[in-house]
């Protein structure tokens, strides 16, 4: 049986602040000119989104959502490192 888990007011406010913080990276991505700078901003955005997923899992008390956020955080950072290494070689 699936039971709805309400998110408290303070948790919701904290989550919305995290969404606004991730939007700062999106605006910075629009202003970047060079590719390494874009890679750095995209890594920052990916990390913030993964941390939001982990926080959402903690707020709901669902460890499966948190583990998905951790997987996204690990694989996203590894992908960005590989992308930046290929950019350095060019």
PDB file of N, CA, C and O in Angstrom, chain B, residues numbered from 101:
ATOM      1  N   UNK B 101       0.834  -1.175   0.000  1.00  0.00           N
ATOM      2  CA  UNK B 101       0.000   0.000   0.000  1.00  0.00           C
ATOM      3  C   UNK B 101       0.884   1.246   0.000  1.00  0.00           C
ATOM      4  O   UNK B 101       1.803   1.365   0.810  1.00  0.00           O
ATOM      5  N   UNK B 102       0.609   2.133  -0.879  1.00  0.00           N
ATOM      6  CA  UNK B 102       1.377   3.374  -0.974  1.00  0.00           C
ATOM      7  C   UNK B 102       0.708   4.426  -0.106  1.00  0.00           C
ATOM      8  O   UNK B 102      -0.481   4.710  -0.252  1.00  0.00           O
ATOM      9  N   UNK B 103       1.492   4.999   0.800  1.00  0.00           N
ATOM     10  CA  UNK B 103       0.980   6.041   1.674  1.00  0.00           C
ATOM     11  C   UNK B 103       1.615   7.370   1.295  1.00  0.00           C
ATOM     12  O   UNK B 103       2.834   7.444   1.133  1.00  0.00           O
ATOM     13  N   UNK B 104       0.820   8.413   1.152  1.00  0.00           N
ATOM     14  CA  UNK B 104       1.415   9.721   0.846  1.00  0.00           C
ATOM     15  C   UNK B 104       2.176  10.255   2.055  1.00  0.00           C
ATOM     16  O   UNK B 104       1.716  10.162   3.192  1.00  0.00           O
ATOM     17  N   UNK B 105       3.350  10.817   1.782  1.00  0.00           N
ATOM     18  CA  UNK B 105       4.179  11.400   2.832  1.00  0.00           C
ATOM     19  C   UNK B 105       4.202  12.909   2.608  1.00  0.00           C
ATOM     20  O   UNK B 105       4.800  13.384   1.642  1.00  0.00           O
ATOM     21  N   UNK B 106       3.555  13.662   3.493  1.00  0.00           N
ATOM     22  CA  UNK B 106       3.549  15.118   3.284  1.00  0.00           C
ATOM     23  C   UNK B 106       4.910  15.732   3.588  1.00  0.00           C
ATOM     24  O   UNK B 106       5.612  15.306   4.505  1.00  0.00           O
ATOM     25  N   UNK B 107       5.260  16.729   2.806  1.00  0.00           N
ATOM     26  CA  UNK B 107       6.495  17.469   3.049  1.00  0.00           C
ATOM     27  C   UNK B 107       6.138  18.671   3.907  1.00  0.00           C
ATOM     28  O   UNK B 107       5.222  19.425   3.578  1.00  0.00           O
ATOM     29  N   UNK B 108       6.852  18.851   4.996  1.00  0.00           N
ATOM     30  CA  UNK B 108       6.575  19.939   5.916  1.00  0.00           C
ATOM     31  C   UNK B 108       6.889  21.289   5.282  1.00  0.00           C
ATOM     32  O   UNK B 108       7.587  21.360   4.270  1.00  0.00           O
ATOM     33  N   UNK B 109       6.378  22.339   5.871  1.00  0.00           N
ATOM     34  CA  UNK B 109       6.571  23.683   5.335  1.00  0.00           C
ATOM     35  C   UNK B 109       8.022  24.101   5.259  1.00  0.00           C
ATOM     36  O   UNK B 109       8.446  24.685   4.262  1.00  0.00           O
ATOM     37  N   UNK B 110       8.799  23.809   6.306  1.00  0.00           N
ATOM     38  CA  UNK B 110      10.208  24.206   6.291  1.00  0.00           C
ATOM     39  C   UNK B 110      10.995  23.392   5.262  1.00  0.00           C
ATOM     40  O   UNK B 110      11.907  23.911   4.617  1.00  0.00           O
ATOM     41  N   UNK B 111      10.638  22.123   5.115  1.00  0.00           N
ATOM     42  CA  UNK B 111      11.310  21.296   4.105  1.00  0.00           C
ATOM     43  C   UNK B 111      11.003  21.799   2.703  1.00  0.00           C
ATOM     44  O   UNK B 111      11.877  21.810   1.835  1.00  0.00           O
ATOM     45  N   UNK B 112       9.770  22.212   2.484  1.00  0.00           N
ATOM     46  CA  UNK B 112       9.370  22.724   1.177  1.00  0.00           C
ATOM     47  C   UNK B 112      10.086  24.030   0.861  1.00  0.00           C
ATOM     48  O   UNK B 112      10.517  24.246  -0.271  1.00  0.00           O
ATOM     49  N   UNK B 113      10.214  24.897   1.853  1.00  0.00           N
ATOM     50  CA  UNK B 113      10.926  26.163   1.653  1.00  0.00           C
ATOM     51  C   UNK B 113      12.396  25.909   1.328  1.00  0.00           C
ATOM     52  O   UNK B 113      12.957  26.542   0.434  1.00  0.00           O
ATOM     53  N   UNK B 114      13.016  24.979   2.059  1.00  0.00           N
ATOM     54  CA  UNK B 114      14.412  24.639   1.788  1.00  0.00           C
ATOM     55  C   UNK B 114      14.582  24.052   0.390  1.00  0.00           C
ATOM     56  O   UNK B 114      15.556  24.352  -0.300  1.00  0.00           O
ATOM     57  N   UNK B 115      13.636  23.221  -0.021  1.00  0.00           N
ATOM     58  CA  UNK B 115      13.687  22.634  -1.355  1.00  0.00           C
ATOM     59  C   UNK B 115      13.534  23.708  -2.433  1.00  0.00           C
ATOM     60  O   UNK B 115      14.232  23.657  -3.446  1.00  0.00           O
ATOM     61  N   UNK B 116      12.645  24.671  -2.240  1.00  0.00           N
ATOM     62  CA  UNK B 116      12.473  25.754  -3.216  1.00  0.00           C
ATOM     63  C   UNK B 116      13.710  26.648  -3.288  1.00  0.00           C
ATOM     64  O   UNK B 116      14.051  27.146  -4.361  1.00  0.00           O
ATOM     65  N   UNK B 117      14.380  26.854  -2.162  1.00  0.00           N
ATOM     66  CA  UNK B 117      15.620  27.621  -2.175  1.00  0.00           C
ATOM     67  C   UNK B 117      16.688  26.886  -2.980  1.00  0.00           C
ATOM     68  O   UNK B 117      17.474  27.508  -3.694  1.00  0.00           O
ATOM     69  N   UNK B 118      16.712  25.562  -2.860  1.00  0.00           N
ATOM     70  CA  UNK B 118      17.660  24.775  -3.643  1.00  0.00           C
ATOM     71  C   UNK B 118      17.352  24.861  -5.136  1.00  0.00           C
ATOM     72  O   UNK B 118      18.273  24.882  -5.953  1.00  0.00           O
ATOM     73  N   UNK B 119      16.072  24.911  -5.502  1.00  0.00           N
ATOM     74  CA  UNK B 119      15.696  25.059  -6.910  1.00  0.00           C
ATOM     75  C   UNK B 119      16.164  26.406  -7.439  1.00  0.00           C
ATOM     76  O   UNK B 119      16.684  26.490  -8.552  1.00  0.00           O
ATOM     77  N   UNK B 120      15.984  27.447  -6.661  1.00  0.00           N
ATOM     78  CA  UNK B 120      16.421  28.782  -7.076  1.00  0.00           C
ATOM     79  C   UNK B 120      17.945  28.819  -7.216  1.00  0.00           C
ATOM     80  O   UNK B 120      18.466  29.447  -8.138  1.00  0.00           O
ATOM     81  N   UNK B 121      18.664  28.148  -6.303  1.00  0.00           N
ATOM     82  CA  UNK B 121      20.130  28.104  -6.397  1.00  0.00           C
ATOM     83  C   UNK B 121      20.577  27.374  -7.655  1.00  0.00           C
ATOM     84  O   UNK B 121      21.599  27.731  -8.241  1.00  0.00           O
ATOM     85  N   UNK B 122      19.834  26.362  -8.079  1.00  0.00           N
ATOM     86  CA  UNK B 122      20.212  25.660  -9.313  1.00  0.00           C
ATOM     87  C   UNK B 122      19.933  26.510 -10.544  1.00  0.00           C
ATOM     88  O   UNK B 122      20.600  26.347 -11.566  1.00  0.00           O
ATOM     89  N   UNK B 123      18.969  27.404 -10.468  1.00  0.00           N
ATOM     90  CA  UNK B 123      18.685  28.285 -11.603  1.00  0.00           C
ATOM     91  C   UNK B 123      19.793  29.314 -11.817  1.00  0.00           C
ATOM     92  O   UNK B 123      19.942  29.845 -12.918  1.00  0.00           O
ATOM     93  N   UNK B 124      20.565  29.594 -10.779  1.00  0.00           N
ATOM     94  CA  UNK B 124      21.708  30.498 -10.934  1.00  0.00           C
ATOM     95  C   UNK B 124      22.721  29.894 -11.907  1.00  0.00           C
ATOM     96  O   UNK B 124      23.323  30.608 -12.710  1.00  0.00           O
ATOM     97  N   UNK B 125      22.903  28.570 -11.829  1.00  0.00           N
ATOM     98  CA  UNK B 125      23.826  27.909 -12.758  1.00  0.00           C
ATOM     99  C   UNK B 125      23.324  27.983 -14.197  1.00  0.00           C
ATOM    100  O   UNK B 125      24.119  28.097 -15.130  1.00  0.00           O
ATOM    101  N   UNK B 126      22.012  27.919 -14.376  1.00  0.00           N
ATOM    102  CA  UNK B 126      21.449  27.995 -15.728  1.00  0.00           C
ATOM    103  C   UNK B 126      21.711  29.371 -16.333  1.00  0.00           C
ATOM    104  O   UNK B 126      22.067  29.470 -17.507  1.00  0.00           O
ATOM    105  N   UNK B 127      21.542  30.418 -15.559  1.00  0.00           N
ATOM    106  CA  UNK B 127      21.820  31.757 -16.083  1.00  0.00           C
ATOM    107  C   UNK B 127      23.315  31.944 -16.352  1.00  0.00           C
ATOM    108  O   UNK B 127      23.695  32.619 -17.309  1.00  0.00           O
ATOM    109  N   UNK B 128      24.166  31.345 -15.505  1.00  0.00           N
ATOM    110  CA  UNK B 128      25.615  31.431 -15.737  1.00  0.00           C
ATOM    111  C   UNK B 128      26.011  30.675 -16.993  1.00  0.00           C
ATOM    112  O   UNK B 128      26.953  31.066 -17.681  1.00  0.00           O
ATOM    113  N   UNK B 129      25.303  29.596 -17.299  1.00  0.00           N
ATOM    114  CA  UNK B 129      25.595  28.824 -18.508  1.00  0.00           C
ATOM    115  C   UNK B 129      25.319  29.642 -19.759  1.00  0.00           C
ATOM    116  O   UNK B 129      26.024  29.501 -20.757  1.00  0.00           O
ATOM    117  N   UNK B 130      24.314  30.485 -19.719  1.00  0.00           N
ATOM    118  CA  UNK B 130      23.997  31.335 -20.867  1.00  0.00           C
ATOM    119  C   UNK B 130      25.055  32.404 -21.103  1.00  0.00           C
ATOM    120  O   UNK B 130      25.231  32.859 -22.233  1.00  0.00           O
ATOM    121  N   UNK B 131      25.751  32.804 -20.067  1.00  0.00           N
ATOM    122  CA  UNK B 131      26.741  33.874 -20.198  1.00  0.00           C
ATOM    123  C   UNK B 131      28.144  33.370 -20.531  1.00  0.00           C
ATOM    124  O   UNK B 131      29.017  34.169 -20.870  1.00  0.00           O
ATOM    125  N   UNK B 132      28.375  32.064 -20.440  1.00  0.00           N
ATOM    126  CA  UNK B 132      29.711  31.503 -20.682  1.00  0.00           C
ATOM    127  C   UNK B 132      30.056  31.553 -22.164  1.00  0.00           C
ATOM    128  O   UNK B 132      29.201  31.349 -23.025  1.00  0.00           O
ATOM    129  N   UNK B 133      31.304  31.824 -22.438  1.00  0.00           N
ATOM    130  CA  UNK B 133      31.779  31.876 -23.819  1.00  0.00           C
ATOM    131  C   UNK B 133      32.615  30.653 -24.186  1.00  0.00           C
ATOM    132  O   UNK B 133      32.453  30.098 -25.273  1.00  0.00           O
ATOM    133  N   UNK B 134      33.511  30.227 -23.286  1.00  0.00           N
ATOM    134  CA  UNK B 134      34.422  29.134 -23.626  1.00  0.00           C
ATOM    135  C   UNK B 134      33.857  27.789 -23.174  1.00  0.00           C
ATOM    136  O   UNK B 134      33.041  27.715 -22.256  1.00  0.00           O
ATOM    137  N   UNK B 135      34.307  26.744 -23.832  1.00  0.00           N
ATOM    138  CA  UNK B 135      33.813  25.399 -23.542  1.00  0.00           C
ATOM    139  C   UNK B 135      34.233  24.898 -22.159  1.00  0.00           C
ATOM    140  O   UNK B 135      33.400  24.301 -21.477  1.00  0.00           O
ATOM    141  N   UNK B 136      35.474  25.104 -21.702  1.00  0.00           N
ATOM    142  CA  UNK B 136      35.816  24.649 -20.345  1.00  0.00           C
ATOM    143  C   UNK B 136      34.974  25.320 -19.258  1.00  0.00           C
ATOM    144  O   UNK B 136      34.634  24.712 -18.243  1.00  0.00           O
ATOM    145  N   UNK B 137      34.653  26.581 -19.499  1.00  0.00           N
ATOM    146  CA  UNK B 137      33.805  27.296 -18.550  1.00  0.00           C
ATOM    147  C   UNK B 137      32.394  26.705 -18.534  1.00  0.00           C
ATOM    148  O   UNK B 137      31.782  26.589 -17.472  1.00  0.00           O
ATOM    149  N   UNK B 138      31.886  26.337 -19.687  1.00  0.00           N
ATOM    150  CA  UNK B 138      30.568  25.694 -19.770  1.00  0.00           C
ATOM    151  C   UNK B 138      30.563  24.336 -19.094  1.00  0.00           C
ATOM    152  O   UNK B 138      29.579  23.962 -18.456  1.00  0.00           O
ATOM    153  N   UNK B 139      31.667  23.585 -19.229  1.00  0.00           N
ATOM    154  CA  UNK B 139      31.764  22.284 -18.572  1.00  0.00           C
ATOM    155  C   UNK B 139      31.721  22.456 -17.056  1.00  0.00           C
ATOM    156  O   UNK B 139      31.048  21.693 -16.363  1.00  0.00           O
ATOM    157  N   UNK B 140      32.433  23.452 -16.542  1.00  0.00           N
ATOM    158  CA  UNK B 140      32.446  23.694 -15.097  1.00  0.00           C
ATOM    159  C   UNK B 140      31.065  24.073 -14.584  1.00  0.00           C
ATOM    160  O   UNK B 140      30.643  23.603 -13.527  1.00  0.00           O
ATOM    161  N   UNK B 141      30.364  24.913 -15.322  1.00  0.00           N
ATOM    162  CA  UNK B 141      29.020  25.324 -14.906  1.00  0.00           C
ATOM    163  C   UNK B 141      28.048  24.152 -14.995  1.00  0.00           C
ATOM    164  O   UNK B 141      27.190  24.000 -14.125  1.00  0.00           O
ATOM    165  N   UNK B 142      28.166  23.331 -16.019  1.00  0.00           N
ATOM    166  CA  UNK B 142      27.288  22.169 -16.151  1.00  0.00           C
ATOM    167  C   UNK B 142      27.537  21.165 -15.029  1.00  0.00           C
ATOM    168  O   UNK B 142      26.598  20.531 -14.547  1.00  0.00           O
ATOM    169  N   UNK B 143      28.781  21.015 -14.612  1.00  0.00           N
ATOM    170  CA  UNK B 143      29.089  20.142 -13.485  1.00  0.00           C
ATOM    171  C   UNK B 143      28.458  20.671 -12.210  1.00  0.00           C
ATOM    172  O   UNK B 143      27.922  19.906 -11.408  1.00  0.00           O
ATOM    173  N   UNK B 144      28.523  21.972 -12.027  1.00  0.00           N
ATOM    174  CA  UNK B 144      27.901  22.586 -10.852  1.00  0.00           C
ATOM    175  C   UNK B 144      26.387  22.365 -10.860  1.00  0.00           C
ATOM    176  O   UNK B 144      25.795  22.054  -9.826  1.00  0.00           O
ATOM    177  N   UNK B 145      25.771  22.525 -12.021  1.00  0.00           N
ATOM    178  CA  UNK B 145      24.323  22.336 -12.132  1.00  0.00           C
ATOM    179  C   UNK B 145      23.944  20.882 -11.853  1.00  0.00           C
ATOM    180  O   UNK B 145      22.975  20.619 -11.141  1.00  0.00           O
ATOM    181  N   UNK B 146      24.706  19.939 -12.411  1.00  0.00           N
ATOM    182  CA  UNK B 146      24.423  18.527 -12.184  1.00  0.00           C
ATOM    183  C   UNK B 146      24.569  18.138 -10.724  1.00  0.00           C
ATOM    184  O   UNK B 146      23.785  17.346 -10.201  1.00  0.00           O
ATOM    185  N   UNK B 147      25.574  18.697 -10.070  1.00  0.00           N
ATOM    186  CA  UNK B 147      25.769  18.406  -8.653  1.00  0.00           C
ATOM    187  C   UNK B 147      24.631  18.958  -7.813  1.00  0.00           C
ATOM    188  O   UNK B 147      24.177  18.305  -6.874  1.00  0.00           O
ATOM    189  N   UNK B 148      24.168  20.153  -8.142  1.00  0.00           N
ATOM    190  CA  UNK B 148      23.062  20.742  -7.386  1.00  0.00           C
ATOM    191  C   UNK B 148      21.782  19.948  -7.574  1.00  0.00           C
ATOM    192  O   UNK B 148      21.035  19.753  -6.615  1.00  0.00           O
ATOM    193  N   UNK B 149      21.513  19.489  -8.775  1.00  0.00           N
ATOM    194  CA  UNK B 149      20.308  18.699  -9.019  1.00  0.00           C
ATOM    195  C   UNK B 149      20.384  17.371  -8.269  1.00  0.00           C
ATOM    196  O   UNK B 149      19.393  16.930  -7.687  1.00  0.00           O
ATOM    197  N   UNK B 150      21.557  16.731  -8.280  1.00  0.00           N
ATOM    198  CA  UNK B 150      21.710  15.465  -7.556  1.00  0.00           C
ATOM    199  C   UNK B 150      21.539  15.672  -6.052  1.00  0.00           C
ATOM    200  O   UNK B 150      20.922  14.845  -5.381  1.00  0.00           O
ATOM    201  N   UNK B 151      22.075  16.757  -5.524  1.00  0.00           N
ATOM    202  CA  UNK B 151      21.900  17.043  -4.102  1.00  0.00           C
ATOM    203  C   UNK B 151      20.447  17.359  -3.776  1.00  0.00           C
ATOM    204  O   UNK B 151      19.978  17.047  -2.681  1.00  0.00           O
ATOM    205  N   UNK B 152      19.728  17.975  -4.711  1.00  0.00           N
ATOM    206  CA  UNK B 152      18.299  18.206  -4.492  1.00  0.00           C
ATOM    207  C   UNK B 152      17.544  16.888  -4.426  1.00  0.00           C
ATOM    208  O   UNK B 152      16.638  16.738  -3.605  1.00  0.00           O
ATOM    209  N   UNK B 153      17.897  15.942  -5.266  1.00  0.00           N
ATOM    210  CA  UNK B 153      17.245  14.627  -5.244  1.00  0.00           C
ATOM    211  C   UNK B 153      17.547  13.912  -3.937  1.00  0.00           C
ATOM    212  O   UNK B 153      16.660  13.290  -3.352  1.00  0.00           O
ATOM    213  N   UNK B 154      18.783  13.993  -3.475  1.00  0.00           N
ATOM    214  CA  UNK B 154      19.142  13.375  -2.196  1.00  0.00           C
ATOM    215  C   UNK B 154      18.376  14.033  -1.056  1.00  0.00           C
ATOM    216  O   UNK B 154      17.857  13.339  -0.182  1.00  0.00           O
ATOM    217  N   UNK B 155      18.298  15.361  -1.052  1.00  0.00           N
ATOM    218  CA  UNK B 155      17.561  16.070   0.001  1.00  0.00           C
ATOM    219  C   UNK B 155      16.077  15.713  -0.037  1.00  0.00           C
ATOM    220  O   UNK B 155      15.457  15.536   1.012  1.00  0.00           O
ATOM    221  N   UNK B 156      15.507  15.607  -1.226  1.00  0.00           N
ATOM    222  CA  UNK B 156      14.104  15.225  -1.351  1.00  0.00           C
ATOM    223  C   UNK B 156      13.874  13.827  -0.783  1.00  0.00           C
ATOM    224  O   UNK B 156      12.866  13.580  -0.121  1.00  0.00           O
ATOM    225  N   UNK B 157      14.807  12.919  -1.042  1.00  0.00           N
ATOM    226  CA  UNK B 157      14.699  11.574  -0.483  1.00  0.00           C
ATOM    227  C   UNK B 157      14.778  11.586   1.038  1.00  0.00           C
ATOM    228  O   UNK B 157      14.072  10.827   1.702  1.00  0.00           O
ATOM    229  N   UNK B 158      15.629  12.437   1.592  1.00  0.00           N
ATOM    230  CA  UNK B 158      15.736  12.547   3.052  1.00  0.00           C
ATOM    231  C   UNK B 158      14.459  13.149   3.629  1.00  0.00           C
ATOM    232  O   UNK B 158      13.964  12.678   4.653  1.00  0.00           O
ATOM    233  N   UNK B 159      13.924  14.179   2.987  1.00  0.00           N
ATOM    234  CA  UNK B 159      12.703  14.804   3.480  1.00  0.00           C
ATOM    235  C   UNK B 159      11.538  13.823   3.489  1.00  0.00           C
ATOM    236  O   UNK B 159      10.726  13.822   4.415  1.00  0.00           O
ATOM    237  N   UNK B 160      11.459  12.997   2.467  1.00  0.00           N
ATOM    238  CA  UNK B 160      10.377  12.013   2.391  1.00  0.00           C
ATOM    239  C   UNK B 160      10.644  10.778   3.216  1.00  0.00           C
ATOM    240  O   UNK B 160       9.724  10.009   3.492  1.00  0.00           O
ATOM    241  N   UNK B 161      11.887  10.573   3.617  1.00  0.00           N
ATOM    242  CA  UNK B 161      12.241   9.386   4.363  1.00  0.00           C
ATOM    243  C   UNK B 161      12.348   8.159   3.475  1.00  0.00           C
ATOM    244  O   UNK B 161      12.187   7.034   3.948  1.00  0.00           O
ATOM    245  N   UNK B 162      12.618   8.366   2.192  1.00  0.00           N
ATOM    246  CA  UNK B 162      12.714   7.279   1.221  1.00  0.00           C
ATOM    247  C   UNK B 162      14.164   7.146   0.790  1.00  0.00           C
ATOM    248  O   UNK B 162      14.673   7.999   0.062  1.00  0.00           O
ATOM    249  N   UNK B 163      14.833   6.095   1.223  1.00  0.00           N
ATOM    250  CA  UNK B 163      16.243   5.938   0.934  1.00  0.00           C
ATOM    251  C   UNK B 163      16.494   5.543  -0.514  1.00  0.00           C
ATOM    252  O   UNK B 163      17.603   5.723  -1.017  1.00  0.00           O
ATOM    253  N   UNK B 164      15.484   5.009  -1.191  1.00  0.00           N
ATOM    254  CA  UNK B 164      15.664   4.645  -2.599  1.00  0.00           C
ATOM    255  C   UNK B 164      15.848   5.892  -3.471  1.00  0.00           C
ATOM    256  O   UNK B 164      16.675   5.894  -4.383  1.00  0.00           O
ATOM    257  N   UNK B 165      15.090   6.935  -3.198  1.00  0.00           N
ATOM    258  CA  UNK B 165      15.251   8.185  -3.940  1.00  0.00           C
ATOM    259  C   UNK B 165      16.635   8.780  -3.660  1.00  0.00           C
ATOM    260  O   UNK B 165      17.299   9.266  -4.576  1.00  0.00           O
ATOM    261  N   UNK B 166      17.064   8.742  -2.410  1.00  0.00           N
ATOM    262  CA  UNK B 166      18.388   9.241  -2.054  1.00  0.00           C
ATOM    263  C   UNK B 166      19.503   8.470  -2.730  1.00  0.00           C
ATOM    264  O   UNK B 166      20.511   9.053  -3.130  1.00  0.00           O
ATOM    265  N   UNK B 167      19.330   7.157  -2.861  1.00  0.00           N
ATOM    266  CA  UNK B 167      20.372   6.370  -3.522  1.00  0.00           C
ATOM    267  C   UNK B 167      20.439   6.676  -5.014  1.00  0.00           C
ATOM    268  O   UNK B 167      21.524   6.660  -5.597  1.00  0.00           O
ATOM    269  N   UNK B 168      19.305   6.954  -5.637  1.00  0.00           N
ATOM    270  CA  UNK B 168      19.310   7.372  -7.041  1.00  0.00           C
ATOM    271  C   UNK B 168      20.039   8.704  -7.191  1.00  0.00           C
ATOM    272  O   UNK B 168      20.799   8.891  -8.141  1.00  0.00           O
ATOM    273  N   UNK B 169      19.812   9.624  -6.264  1.00  0.00           N
ATOM    274  CA  UNK B 169      20.528  10.899  -6.290  1.00  0.00           C
ATOM    275  C   UNK B 169      22.025  10.713  -6.143  1.00  0.00           C
ATOM    276  O   UNK B 169      22.805  11.413  -6.790  1.00  0.00           O
ATOM    277  N   UNK B 170      22.443   9.764  -5.287  1.00  0.00           N
ATOM    278  CA  UNK B 170      23.875   9.491  -5.117  1.00  0.00           C
ATOM    279  C   UNK B 170      24.470   8.898  -6.388  1.00  0.00           C
ATOM    280  O   UNK B 170      25.594   9.236  -6.760  1.00  0.00           O
ATOM    281  N   UNK B 171      23.733   8.020  -7.055  1.00  0.00           N
ATOM    282  CA  UNK B 171      24.216   7.448  -8.316  1.00  0.00           C
ATOM    283  C   UNK B 171      24.353   8.530  -9.378  1.00  0.00           C
ATOM    284  O   UNK B 171      25.331   8.549 -10.126  1.00  0.00           O
ATOM    285  N   UNK B 172      23.381   9.426  -9.445  1.00  0.00           N
ATOM    286  CA  UNK B 172      23.450  10.527 -10.405  1.00  0.00           C
ATOM    287  C   UNK B 172      24.655  11.420 -10.097  1.00  0.00           C
ATOM    288  O   UNK B 172      25.356  11.856 -11.011  1.00  0.00           O
ATOM    289  N   UNK B 173      24.893  11.687  -8.826  1.00  0.00           N
ATOM    290  CA  UNK B 173      26.015  12.536  -8.427  1.00  0.00           C
ATOM    291  C   UNK B 173      27.345  11.910  -8.829  1.00  0.00           C
ATOM    292  O   UNK B 173      28.219  12.597  -9.358  1.00  0.00           O
ATOM    293  N   UNK B 174      27.501  10.626  -8.586  1.00  0.00           N
ATOM    294  CA  UNK B 174      28.764   9.941  -8.898  1.00  0.00           C
ATOM    295  C   UNK B 174      28.977   9.837 -10.405  1.00  0.00           C
ATOM    296  O   UNK B 174      30.049  10.177 -10.905  1.00  0.00           O
ATOM    297  N   UNK B 175      27.967   9.371 -11.128  1.00  0.00           N
ATOM    298  CA  UNK B 175      28.140   9.169 -12.570  1.00  0.00           C
ATOM    299  C   UNK B 175      28.224  10.497 -13.317  1.00  0.00           C
ATOM    300  O   UNK B 175      28.957  10.603 -14.301  1.00  0.00           O
ATOM    301  N   UNK B 176      27.496  11.497 -12.871  1.00  0.00           N
ATOM    302  CA  UNK B 176      27.560  12.801 -13.525  1.00  0.00           C
ATOM    303  C   UNK B 176      28.911  13.452 -13.378  1.00  0.00           C
ATOM    304  O   UNK B 176      29.432  14.032 -14.331  1.00  0.00           O
ATOM    305  N   UNK B 177      29.489  13.363 -12.184  1.00  0.00           N
ATOM    306  CA  UNK B 177      30.814  13.936 -11.974  1.00  0.00           C
ATOM    307  C   UNK B 177      31.872  13.182 -12.771  1.00  0.00           C
ATOM    308  O   UNK B 177      32.790  13.790 -13.322  1.00  0.00           O
ATOM    309  N   UNK B 178      31.745  11.866 -12.831  1.00  0.00           N
ATOM    310  CA  UNK B 178      32.718  11.084 -13.607  1.00  0.00           C
ATOM    311  C   UNK B 178      32.621  11.431 -15.093  1.00  0.00           C
ATOM    312  O   UNK B 178      33.644  11.534 -15.771  1.00  0.00           O
ATOM    313  N   UNK B 179      31.418  11.609 -15.596  1.00  0.00           N
ATOM    314  CA  UNK B 179      31.245  11.974 -17.000  1.00  0.00           C
ATOM    315  C   UNK B 179      31.815  13.342 -17.310  1.00  0.00           C
ATOM    316  O   UNK B 179      32.411  13.545 -18.367  1.00  0.00           O
ATOM    317  N   UNK B 180      31.639  14.271 -16.403  1.00  0.00           N
ATOM    318  CA  UNK B 180      32.176  15.611 -16.631  1.00  0.00           C
ATOM    319  C   UNK B 180      33.704  15.620 -16.558  1.00  0.00           C
ATOM    320  O   UNK B 180      34.354  16.380 -17.275  1.00  0.00           O
ATOM    321  N   UNK B 181      34.274  14.785 -15.701  1.00  0.00           N
ATOM    322  CA  UNK B 181      35.735  14.695 -15.641  1.00  0.00           C
ATOM    323  C   UNK B 181      36.278  14.149 -16.958  1.00  0.00           C
ATOM    324  O   UNK B 181      37.264  14.661 -17.486  1.00  0.00           O
ATOM    325  N   UNK B 182      35.635  13.111 -17.487  1.00  0.00           N
ATOM    326  CA  UNK B 182      36.076  12.566 -18.778  1.00  0.00           C
ATOM    327  C   UNK B 182      35.922  13.590 -19.896  1.00  0.00           C
ATOM    328  O   UNK B 182      36.788  13.700 -20.764  1.00  0.00           O
ATOM    329  N   UNK B 183      34.830  14.333 -19.876  1.00  0.00           N
ATOM    330  CA  UNK B 183      34.612  15.356 -20.897  1.00  0.00           C
ATOM    331  C   UNK B 183      35.667  16.454 -20.804  1.00  0.00           C
ATOM    332  O   UNK B 183      36.166  16.920 -21.828  1.00  0.00           O
ATOM    333  N   UNK B 184      36.008  16.868 -19.594  1.00  0.00           N
ATOM    334  CA  UNK B 184      37.011  17.917 -19.455  1.00  0.00           C
ATOM    335  C   UNK B 184      38.401  17.413 -19.847  1.00  0.00           C
ATOM    336  O   UNK B 184      39.209  18.180 -20.371  1.00  0.00           O
ATOM    337  N   UNK B 185      38.690  16.121 -19.597  1.00  0.00           N
ATOM    338  CA  UNK B 185      39.988  15.583 -20.009  1.00  0.00           C
ATOM    339  C   UNK B 185      40.102  15.531 -21.531  1.00  0.00           C
ATOM    340  O   UNK B 185      41.175  15.797 -22.072  1.00  0.00           O
ATOM    341  N   UNK B 186      39.028  15.197 -22.223  1.00  0.00           N
ATOM    342  CA  UNK B 186      39.085  15.211 -23.688  1.00  0.00           C
ATOM    343  C   UNK B 186      39.216  16.628 -24.219  1.00  0.00           C
ATOM    344  O   UNK B 186      39.815  16.838 -25.274  1.00  0.00           O
ATOM    345  N   UNK B 187      38.666  17.605 -23.506  1.00  0.00           N
ATOM    346  CA  UNK B 187      38.805  18.997 -23.927  1.00  0.00           C
ATOM    347  C   UNK B 187      40.240  19.470 -23.734  1.00  0.00           C
ATOM    348  O   UNK B 187      40.753  20.233 -24.553  1.00  0.00           O
ATOM    349  N   UNK B 188      40.885  19.034 -22.682  1.00  0.00           N
ATOM    350  CA  UNK B 188      42.277  19.429 -22.425  1.00  0.00           C
ATOM    351  C   UNK B 188      43.204  18.864 -23.492  1.00  0.00           C
ATOM    352  O   UNK B 188      44.157  19.533 -23.890  1.00  0.00           O
ATOM    353  N   UNK B 189      42.946  17.647 -23.963  1.00  0.00           N
ATOM    354  CA  UNK B 189      43.800  17.023 -24.962  1.00  0.00           C
ATOM    355  C   UNK B 189      43.700  17.687 -26.333  1.00  0.00           C
ATOM    356  O   UNK B 189      44.644  17.616 -27.120  1.00  0.00           O
ATOM    357  N   UNK B 190      42.591  18.321 -26.627  1.00  0.00           N
ATOM    358  CA  UNK B 190      42.421  18.962 -27.949  1.00  0.00           C
ATOM    359  C   UNK B 190      43.191  20.206 -28.098  1.00  0.00           C
ATOM    360  O   UNK B 190      43.140  20.842 -29.151  1.00  0.00           O
TER     361      UNK B 190
END
